């Protein structure tokens, strides 16, 4: 999981989970935590004593004072904290006793208060965001602090590996959260997980389901330096129950304002990773309440018994416009979901901070704002937070009423964007991730702000239409006229995906390739490939997209992809150790990754699973690094790949394809190509010759390339599809956006509205002409069974430099050709 270092935010947001002091006096008596929300006609939830016992870093000041900090995953891990002093014991450990409701999942971390304040960090000097403990009854939770933020960890670490199985079926459970040592990861498709770089000592390992579908469990694990500690868990399924939420809102509540339910489970918007501003809840993933009358709202959800549900009502997300108590403090409620249907009756005391009035934003946007795209508002109190949807009040007019937080030191910035895509689909005047927004001084503000967006970044008023070069088109039965989605997922894709799939269907697209991405989060001494819920959709989200396309009779393919957290894969491979131990673990990790999506593909009924070799070329038999030198891949790489393909076949009965990149007059196919059903060609070769970009020159290059390509021996007898990628740049057909050192830039760095280089100009027609040339060439070749356009960005129509065709002239090209080729005019 990626960790985000908390920057300095000019917020006065820290308040109490309950009324009282944020720091309690040290005591050997148990500290009572708030009781859960009472349920009518139900037995009160029992509580139990929990002893937290932690080993501090090896080098510790004898005058140290350590707190346990209880965290609020709904408001945000940094904004509603509750600190309790700990006491030192004779054996060097620190302890505190807390009375908490049985069944609670406690989110917490440790902090040093003296002799100087410091936060706990892991062995890589990254901040510990949260630990998780389960209250099963009277229990002791054992932890080890690797280091404080003023002195890095020095020592050897260990590792925990394990698996999570379904108690009734014995099968592995995917996407189960695993917490140990202040780190959190998710189980893969086989139920396996791995946590590296854990300091030696006794650690608490907590296992919980993001949606509550399985009962949480925990156990201790003794970690030794340089060793691996195996653990195994068997989880029981939880009973689904209907929970009705009935809430009474303040009399002055705006009936046009949408109320959401924010919570600590995935159904209530929790992404289990820090989003912008270090909040964890996504508004788009929260359920909405239905109005019953002016002051009463209702929602009925299917949740799971035994779930420790933390929740709140909000007009924004878990932080912005979230409900407050009578004194203006944040409110986060708790209930342990019972075994039977239940109605929760709540009252929102206030939407505003104590004594504060609301602030209304009213903005006029350009007439070329695409229909169906919403307008969002983003705040920057030190750094940019997650954007919040606004409400349309008239054609090209949008509004948002901010109730809180409203206490800031100094000027806060804000900006507008389309479809929650701030940093790409921005107001022209405040565009980009590092931009300066509009200024807002809360101490000198009025109650209403009127703004106007003159123009949107990357959205031309009247883009040119391409001159389509065609010929007689006759339908080709079974031809795949498709689009490949880019792998740049964020939680803001939630509402964009169904709309964009519908838009593609209306263009004549009959096949889509989804590209779920996992993150390579470690390199040395060993690689780690893992699911990151801030960069990849949960399995149920992916399944919804697959079903949306299948409902429109579209074919769906999966092409799982890996990427590094920052930088590029070529550099990652160059800098990797790549010794025997490293390679063994690499193949274990990549096997886990591919088999996860083989299982998903089988369960979701997709047409095709594509093995993407572009970013893993060094791991192929006789693999080479980008510079041409040997990667040192083991001699038995061919056997390992063949064994992996057999395992994929056991989980997925559909078509299996391997994707390879076409170079100029070169196509390197891996030896295991004989074991797959078809070949996908990643095509981004230069089409111009001698600097000419005339269409006839481009088409001649395409025809010559196909003449050479389709007689290659390894392609004979295999269906072939083409996946084309050309940027919307001057000289697009050259397929080499120049870097300062003269090399070619990776096309992926231009995705999602990235400027990259101001000297590289946008040319939407050049992209359309390049795609036009390759499409005509592919269509006329009987050996080619499908044509896909790569890099589709579903979030917003952007006339940017990327390869996405959404809203660009190249989209008009597909709208002309695809229905004619498939016979669905």
Residue, then its C-alpha position, 0 to 999 in steps of 0.5 A: x500500500x502506498x503511504x502519503x506523508x501528511x503535509x502541513x495543513x493550515x487547519x484547525x480541524x482536530x476535535x473530539x470523537x466525544x465531548x471532553x478533552x482530546x488528551x486524557x490524564x495517565x491512569x492505570x484504570x481502563x479508559x472508557x470509550x464511547x458506547x455504540x448507538x443504542x438499538x431499540x429492543x436490543x441487548x446493550x453491547x457488552x464491553x471488555x478491557x483491552x491492554x495495548x502493550x508496545x515495545x518502543x524503539x531500541x534507542x529511547x529517551x528515559x524521559x519519553x512520554x508515549x500516547x496511543x492515538x485513536x483514529x477516526x477512519x470516517x472523518x480522516x485519520x488526521x482530523x478527529x484523533x483521540x489521544x490517551x497517555x500510556x504508562x511505562x512498565x518495568x520491562x521497557x514496554x508501554x501500556x494502556x488499558x481501554x474499555x471498548x465494545x466487544x466486536x469493535x475494530x480500533x484504528x490507532x497509532x502511537x505518538x511520542x509527546x516528549x522530550x520532543x513530539x514525534x510520530x511513529x514510522x516504519x522501517x523505510x521511514x514512512x509514517x505509520x498511518x494506522x494500526x487495527x485491533x479487534x476487540x474479541x473480549x478481554x485481550x492484550x494487543x502487542x505491538x512494536x514501534x520500528x522508529x520515531x520520525x526523528x531517527x530512522x530504523x536501524x536493524x534487520x527486519x522480518x516478514x509475515x506471509x500467510x493465507x486467508x481461507x473461507x471456513x466453509x469452502x477452504x478456498x482463498x478469499x481475495x481482497x481481505x485486509x491484513x494489518x500488522x506492524x502498522x502496515x496494511x495489505x490485501x489478500x490476492x485472488x488465492x487468499x495469500x498475502x505478504x508483509x515485509x520489513x517488520x521489526x522483530x518482536x511480537x506483533x498483532x495481526x488483524x484480518x478484516x473484510x472491507x465490506x464486512x462479509x466475513x467475520x474479523x479475526x486476529x492473532x499474534x505473530x512472533x517475527x524474527x530478524x531475517x526470517x519469515x513468519x507464516x500465519x493462516x486464517x480461516x474466516x466465517x461468513x457473516x449473515x447479510x441483514x437489512x439495516x434501515x437508517x432513519x435520520x432527522x435533519x435540522x429544520x433549516x436543511x436545504x431540501x435540494x442538498x443530497x445527504x450521503x452516508x459515510x462510513x468505515x466500510x466499502x459500501x459507505x465509501x471507505x477506500x482503505x487508503x489515503x486519498x487527497x488531503x489524507x481522507x479515506x472516504x469517497x463521496x461517489x461510493x457513498x449511498x444517498x438517502x431518500x427524502x421522506x418529508x422536509x426533515x426526515x430521510x431514509x436509506x435501506x442497506x444490506x450489511x453484514x452481522x458483526x460488522x463494527x460500523x462507524x458512520x456519519x451523515x454528510x452533505x459532502x464527504x467524511x470531512x467536508x460538510x459532515x454532521x456536527x454535534x451541538x457544540x460543533x464537534x465532528x460526529x462519528x457514530x458506532x453500531x455493531x450490526x446485529x443478526x437481525x433486521x434493524x432500524x437505526x434512528x438518528x438526529x443530525x444536530x447541525x451541519x455547521x461548526x459551532x457559531x459559523x454560518x454557511x458559505x455558498x458558491x455559485x459558478x457559471x461555466x462555459x456553454x461547451x461544458x459537455x452534457x452529462x458531465x458534472x462540475x466539482x469544487x476542490x479546496x486547498x487548505x495547504x494541499x489539494x483535497x478530494x473534489x466534491x460534486x456541486x449541484x446544477x441549479x440552471x443551464x451552465x450554473x452550479x452551486x455548493x453550500x459549504x457548512x464546514x470546516x470554516x476555521x482556517x488560519x490564513x487564505x484557503x485556495x479553491x478551484x472548479x473542475x469537471x467530473x471530479x477530475x481536478x488536475x486534468x479537466x480544470x478551470x483554465x485559470x487554475x489548471x494542473x496539480x501544482x496550480x494556485x487556486x482562487x483565494x478565499x479568506x474565511x475571516x473576511x468572506x461574505x456569505x456567497x461567492x459568485x464565480x465564472x469559469x471562462x474556459x475549461x483546460x483541454x476542451x476546445x470550443x469547436x474542435x476540427x473534424x477529421x477528413x475521413x479517408x475511406x474505401x468501400x467498407x463491407x461488414x466483417x462478421x466477428x470483427x472486434x471493433x474495440x477500445x482499450x481503457x487506460x490503467x490510470x484508475x482512481x475512485x472518481x471513475x465510479x460514475x464515469x464508467x457506466x456513462x462512458x461504456x454507454x457512449x462507446x456502445x453508441x459509437x459502434x464499439x463492440x469490444x472493450x479491454x479493461x486494464x486493472x492495475x496493481x502496484x509494484x511497491x518494492x524493488x530491493x531486496x525483493x519485489x512486491x506486487x500488490x492491490x492498492x485500492x486507491x489505484x485499482x477498483x475492488x473486484x465488485x466494481x470491476x465486475x459491475x463494469x464488465x456486466x454493464x458492457x455485457x448487458x450492451x452485448x459488448x465483448x469484454x477483455x481483461x489485460x492486467x497491468x503493473x506499474x511502479x508508484x513513481x518513475x517508470x518500469x524500465x528504470x525499476x528493472x535496471x535498478x533491481x537486484x535480480x539475483x536468484x532469490x529476487x527472481x524466485x520471489x518475482x515469479x511468485x508475485x507475478x504468478x499471484x497477480x496473474x492468477x488473481x485476474x484469471x480467477x476474476x475473468x472466469x467468474x465474471x465471464x469475460x471473453x479474453x484474458x491478455x498477458x501484457x508483456x510490455x512492462x515485464x519483458x526482462x522476465x521473459x525467456x532470454x529477457x533483456x533490459x531496455x538498454x539491450x543487456x541481459x536481465x539475468x532471468x533464470x534459465x528455466x524461465x520458459x518452464x516457469x511461464x509454461x507452468x503459469x499458463x497451465x495454471x491460468x487455464x485451470x481458472x479461466x476457460x476463455x481465450x488467452x492472448x499474449x500482447x507483444x509490442x511491434x518494433x520497426x521490422x521486429x516482433x519478438x514473441x516469447x517461446x510460450x506463444x504456442x500455448x496461447x490462443x491468439x496474439x495481440x500486437x501493441x502498435x505505436x510504430x512511426x508511420x511517417x517517412x522522411x518527415x512527411x505526414x501526408x496520409x498516403x505516406x502513412x498508409x503506405x507505411x502501414x501496408x508495408x508493415x502488414x505485408x512484413x508482419x503477417x508472414x512471420x512464422x510465429x503468427x501463422x495459425x493464430x488470430x491477431x488483433x491490433x491495439x493502436x496508440x498515437x498521441x494527440x501531438x504535433x507529429x503524432x505519426x512519428x510516434x516519438x515525443x522527444x525528451x530533452x536528451x533526444x530519446x522518446x518519451x513514454x506515451x503513458x506520461x501524457x495521460x489524463x491531461x498532463x502537460x509534460x512539455x509546453x513545447x509539444x503542441x496539441x494536434x487532434x487531427x494528427x492523431x485521427x489521421x494516424x489511427x485512420x491509416x492503421x485502421x484501414x490497413x488492418x480492416x483489409x487483412x483477413x488475418x486481423x480479427x480485431x482493432x482496438x484504440x488504446x488509452x481510453x480515458x473514461x472520466x471526462x472529454x479531454x482535448x489533451x495530448x494523450x492517446x485517449x480518443x474520448x471527445x476528440x476528432x478520432x472518436x468521430x473516425x471510430x463512429x464512422x468506421x466501426x458500425x460499417x465494419x461490424x455491420x451494425x449501422 
